[in-house]
Amino acid sequence: MEALELLEQMIRIDSANPFDCRETDPDIPATWRVAGNEGALAEYLTARLLEAGFSVRRQLAHTGPDGTPHYNLLAEKGEGRDALLYLGHMDTVTAKPWLSPDEALTPRRETRTVRGREVDAIRGLGANDMKAGLAATLSALADFRPEGYRLKVAFVVDEEYYSIGGYVLSRSEFLDDVRAVAVPETGDGPNALWGPGAIGLGRLGRCEYVLEVPGTGGHGAQAHDPAHLSAAAECAKLVDAIEALRREYRHPFEFCRVEMPGAGAAREISGSVYVSRVEAGDGSLSIPSRGRVIVSFQLTPGITVASRARLLEDLVAAMYADGRLARVHVGGQFQPVRISPRKRPTPFNEAFVTPADHPFTRLARQAVDEAVGFQAFNMGWSNADENLIAMARPGLPILNLSPLGQECHRAGEWVGIESLAQLTGILRRTAVRFKEYLAGKRDR
């Protein structure tokens, strides 16, 4: 089946992540139960993988609040001691940004303008993130028989929420013989508009911190009393300070130092920080005594999760020192702002990057050049399942080979039809050349 037909069929299958987490004990993430919605798509993909000659097994990733088990799909074919892995995720974001679920799940052909030219596109929820990648993988590998190595495919659950599927996969024996990973995930980052002509070398990391902000409390009818300090007001001061930090926060990283033919291709990517949530008070006639500010960081390589806690600690200390934050006392004791990682059932992750001169990168560049003409290397702003694999398997080369598409996580998400065919050819060529890659490694 052609990739385009596969994609249209998959868009019609609702695999939107419910983003529903039942926190039995909020302080113990191991007790949390996360809902999923990949079952119907998993059945469809299992049938296509079996038709393509893969053996397929399920890997339990998590159990939902209603007791429903949710599984990764692990497939392979061929023989040998080494393997090439194609990785993708089955869930999408919700249809809430769209006018209706029916509109979101109905593929439509449209036209977009990209880099000054008209592009025929398919619109629909998950078209780019990342059902196009799943379709290209299936189409590229359907009749392919690897020689001298094993070809593996992993389609995982819950990438859009906590990456539970990717986390379970990253720590499983399924990766023990994997020597390289190709991920046809949506492309973002500074060179994403080159589409399949760009190779993603890595992705930024991510972490979140919670600032617990105290107030004195007090009767709201006596808010005129200067001794009453509102946690909501103190939260606002922190938001202002973090917003100022956001405007100047960069920590640039040069992800590529080799020549790239794409005109104006970027070589550098920067991190970011923003306030993702503010909470204070309960709406009663009481001055808020507790508030929370949640801060999210995107991390360039070398910027660790732990270092962002120190950054926030220094910011809070400076605000106490210069009087921007009030020193709240309760029962005669000073109550400071407390900073802690936001709890979640999977770890936050650091950035990763595969070198532009790595042998697997050279193989992929050759495949891209033959299929569409290599233009640029890229690095993703957002993080994904491959970050977790990079953390669990240091040194394993991981590359993003992406279609051309935009509007992910928004109504109107689309992917270019021509780029889907081009990506299919790139994934096929990468599999064909992988035997040469392994031979080169053994020679060294």
N, C-alpha and C positions, 0 to 999 in steps of 0.2 A: 504494500500500500504506500502511495506517495505521502511524503511528510505533510503536505498541505491538507490532504484528506484526513489524515490522522489528527492533525491539529484541530480541524473543524469539529470532528467527532468529540475530541477531548474537551473543547470549550463548552460543549453542551452538557458535560457531566459535572455536576456541582461538587467541587472538592474544597469549598471555601472554609477556611479555618474558623471555628466558632469563637475563638479567643475567650473560652469559658474555662476558668480554673476554680475548682472548689478547694479552698484552703482549710482542710480539716483542722490543722494547727498552723496558724500563720508563721510561727517561729520555726517550724520543722518542714522544709520543702519536700522531704521524702514522703510526707503524708498527703501532699497535694494531688489532686486528680484533674487532669486536663482533658477536655473533650476533643474529639477529632471528627473528620468528615471525609476521609480519603477512601473509604471502603469501596464505593462504586467504581472509582477510577482505578483502584488497585486491581479489582477484578478484570477490568478492561485491559490494563497493562499486562497482567499475568497471561491472558489469552494471547496477546500480541507477542510477548516474549517466547511463549511456548511454540507458537507458529514459526518464530525465527530460529528455532533450534536450541534455545537456552534451556537448561534445567533451572527451575525456579523454586525457591523456598522462602518462607516467611520468617522474619525475625521480630519477636515481640519488642515493641518500643515502649509502650505505656498502656495503662488501662484507664478508661474514661470514668467519669463520675457515676455512670449507670452500669459499670462493670464491663462495658464493651472493650475488648482488646483491640489495639491498633498496631499494625505491623509494617515494618519495612519490607520491601521486596528485594531479595538478593538473587541474582541470576548469573549464570556463567556457562561458557562452552569452550571447548578446546582442551589441550593437554600441555603440561609443562610445569616447571617449578616457579615460574614468574608470571605475573599478571598485569594487565592494563585495566584500570577501572574507569568507567563512565558513571558519573554521579549526578543525580537530579532529585528534586523534591516534588511531591505530588499535591501539596496543598497550595491554595491561593489565599490572598486576603479576602475579606468579606465583600459582598456586593453593595454594602451601604453607601459608598460614594455614587453609585449608579442610580438612575431614575427608578429602576425596578430590577429584581432578580432576573426576570424574563429577558430584559434588555441585555443584562450583563452576560447571560448564558447563551445568547444568540449570536453566532459569528456573522459578521457583516464585512463585505469587501468595500474598501474606501480608498481614498488617495491622500497622501501626506506629502508635504514639501520638506525635504531634508538636504541641507548643504546646497540649496539652489536647484534641486531637481525633484521631479515628481516621483513618488514611490507608491506603488500599489501595495496595499496593506490589508491585513485581517484584524478587525477590532473585536474584542471580547475579553471578559474577565479571565486572567491567566494567559492571555495570548502570548505575552512576552515573558511573564514571570510565573512559572517557567515552562508552560506546556509546549511552546515552540521547541525548547531544548529536548523535551521528552520525545516529541514527534521526530525531530531530526535524528536522535539517537536510534530510535526504533527503525526508521527508514534506512539509515546508514548501515546498520549491522544486521538487517533482516536475513540476507543471504550470504553473509560473510563468514568464512571459516578460518579462524586463526591457525597459523602453523608455528609450532614450536613455543607457544605460550598460551595462557588462558585469558580469555576475554571476559571481564566481569562488568555487570551493571548493578547499581544500587539505586533504587527509587525509594526515598525515605519520607517519613511523615513529619509534620509539625515544624517545618523550617521557619514559617512566618511568625511563630510565637516564641517558643523557648528552644527550638532546635533539639528537641528530645530525640527524634529519629537520628539525626546526625551525631549526637553525643553517644548514643548506644552503638551505632555503627563504628565510630572512631575508636572505640575500645574493644571491638570484637576481633576474633581470629580471622574474619573474612578479609581483613586488610593485611594479614601477615605476609602474603606473597605478592602484594601489590607493589610495583616499582614506579608507577606514575599514575596520576589522576587527571582526567580531562572532564571539565565541568561546563556543559552548555547552558549555564545560568545566564539570566539577563545581564547585559553589560551596563554598568554605570561608570562614573569616573570621568576624568577630563577628556579622554579620547574615545568615548563611547559611540559618538556619531560616525565613526569609521565602520561600525557594524562588524561583520565577519572579517574585515581587513585588519582588525586590531586583536591583539592577544593580551588577555588579562594576566598579569604576572602575580597578582596577589590582591588582598583586601585589607582595609583598615580593621582594627579591633574595636571593641566597644565595652563600656562599663557604665553602671549607674550607681550613684550614691544618694543616700537619704540623709537630709539634715533635719534632725528633730529640734524644733525651735520652741523654747519655753515662753510662757507669759505668766503674769501673776494671777490671772482670773479676776473675778470681782463682779458685782452687780452691774448690769448694763445701764441701769437707770442712774448710776453714779459714775458714768464714763468721764465726767469732767474732773474726777479726782486724778491728779498727776501721778499718784502712787500706783495707779492701775496701768499695767503695761500689757498690751494686746499681742498675743503670739501672731495674729494676722498681720499687724503692723510690722513686727520684726521680720516676718517672712517676706514682706514687701521690700524691706531694705536689702535682704539677701538677694532677692530676685533682681533688683536694680544693679547690685554689684556683679552678679553673674552675667547679666545682660551686657554690662560694660566689658567684662572679660570676654564674652562671646565675640564682640566686635573686633578684638585684637588677637584672639587666640588663633594660632597657626600651626606651629611645630611642623614646618615643611619637611618633606622627605623626597629625595630624588630617586625615583624607582627605575630609571633607565639612563644609562650613560653611553649607549651605542647609537649609531646613526639610524634615523628612521626616515623613510621616504615621504611620509605624509606631511603635506605643507602645514606648518604651524603646530605640529603635534606637541603636546605638553610632555614634559619630563618629570614634573613635580606634582605632588599631591599634599594637601594640608589636612590636619585634624580639625575638630570642631567641638563646641560645647554649647549646651542650651538647657534651659529649665523645661522639664517635660511635664511637671505637675506641681500644683500648690494646693495644700489643704490646711484649713484652720477653722476652729469653731464648729458648733453644731446647730447654729441658727436660733438658739434660745436667747433669752434676755440675760446672757452672761458674757463677760469679756473673755475671748478665747485664751485658754491656759496652755494649749498645745497646738502646734502646727507642724507641717512637714513640707519641705521643698525637695523635690526629686530632680537630680541633675544628671544629664546624659552626656558622655564623652565618646567621640570617635577618635581612635588612637592610631597614630602613625607608628611605623616600626621604631623600637627603642623607647617609646613612651609606654610605661607599664601601667597596669591596673592600679597597683599599689601607689604609684607616684601621684595619681589623681587624688587619692585621699589626702596626701600630704599637701597638694596644691590647695584643696579646700580648707584644710586645717590652717594653713598660713593665711588664707583670705579671711577666715573668721577671726583669727588672732589679731590681724591688722585692723579689722573693723571694731573689735573691742578696744584696741589700743587708742584709736583715734576718735572713739565715741560714736561711731555710726551705729553700732549695736548697743542696746541697753544691757546692763548687767542685771539680770532678773534674779531676785532672791525670793525663795519660798520657805517659810518657817525659819527664817534667819540664815538659810544656806544658799549659796550661789548655785544657780542652775545654768550650766553652760549649754550652748548648742552642741549637740552630739552628732557625729558623722559616722555612718556605717554603710557597707555595701548593701544595695537593695537585694533582698532575698529572692532567690529563684531556684528552680530544680536543676538547672544546668549551670556550669561556670561561665562567667564572662570570659572573653577571649582577647588575646593579643593580636596585633597585625601580623601578617606573614607576606613574604614576597619570594618568588622563585627567580633566580638570576636570569637576566636576558641572554647570557651566554651558556646557560645550562644545556647539556646535550638534548634533553627532552624539549626544551624551548626551541632549540634549533630544528628539531624534527617538526614541531608544530608550525614553526615559521615557514618551513618548506611546503607543508601541506596547505597553509593559507595562501602562500605565494602562487602555487599551482592552481588553486581553486578560484581565487578572486583578486590576488595581488596584495601582498603584505603592505600595510601602511604605517602601523604604529603599535607600540606596546601601550598597555593601559594598566591602571590599578583602580579597584573599586572603592568607592566611598562607603558603601554599605558592607556589613559583614554577613556571612552565610555559613552553611554547614561546613564548607571547606576550611574555615578558620579552626573549627574544633578538630578536624583531621590533622591540620598542620601542627596543632599543639600536641596531639597525642602521638604523632608520627614525625618527629623532627627530621628535616632533610628530605622528606618525600616530595618530589616535584609535583606541584598542583597548578594547573593552568585553566583559565576561563576562556572558552571559545564560544562567542556569543553571536546571536542574530542582531539585526538592526531593529530596534523598537524603542518606544517611549511610553510615558504616562502610566508607569507601574504604580500600583496602589491608588489609582485615580480612575474615575469614569472616563471611558474613551481609550483605555489601554490598547495598544496595537503593536503588531510586528510586521516587518516588511516581507512580502511573499518571495521576492527574489532572494533576499538574505536567508530565508529558510532553506531554499534549495542549495545556496552556497554553503551554509553551515553543514548541511547533510554531506556534501562532498568533502568538506574539511574533516569531519569526524571519520568518514570512511578512509580517507587518505592517511589519517593519523594511525588508525588501526592497521592498515596495510604496511606502513613503515615501521611499526613498533618492533618487529623482529630485527630490523637493522639496528635499532636503538639498543636492544638487549645484547646483540653481538658486539657492538662497540663497547658496552660496559664490561663485557667479559674479557675483551681484548686488553682493556686497561688494567 
